[in-house]
Every structure is written in structure tokens, then in C-alpha cells.
Amino acid sequence: MLNWIKRRLFKRRIPPEIALAKKLIRAIDNGGIPLYPGRVNAIARNLGLEVSTRAPVEQTIERIRACLERV
């Protein structure tokens, strides 16, 4: 019971842009495909990455993965 209380009180807050990026990568790893490249680019920009509108989605996803590994 005490461990549960500690986890609830001292839980590390994840910034929303990182949580959204992790959710995207998890969905792709589970077999999903991004249907809207603009959303992938928006997630990358929220992480601070510079993304070209002409860049392939696969390249942007790899850059997001690399960014998440650094965090």
C-alpha cells in the first residue's frame, strides 16, 4: 500500500509532446501506419525537430525515434 502511494505522489510527469510521440511510435510498432503525414510532422516539430514538408514520413519517424532515445 505504501509503495502505491509513493508511486502516485512522486510519479514523474512526462511532457505531453513526448507522450504523444511515444504513442505514435508504439502504434507504428504494433503494425499501424500513419495516415496523415502532417500530423507526424507536427509531432516532430513539437519535439523541436526541423522537418521539411517534402521529407518522407519514414525519415521523420526515424528522427522521432532517435529523439526519444535521447530523452
Protein Blocks (a to p, Z undefined) as FASTA:
>chain_A
ZZmmmmmmmpccddfklmmmmmmmmmmmnopacfblklmmmmmmmnopacdfkbcfklmm
mmmmmmmmmZZ
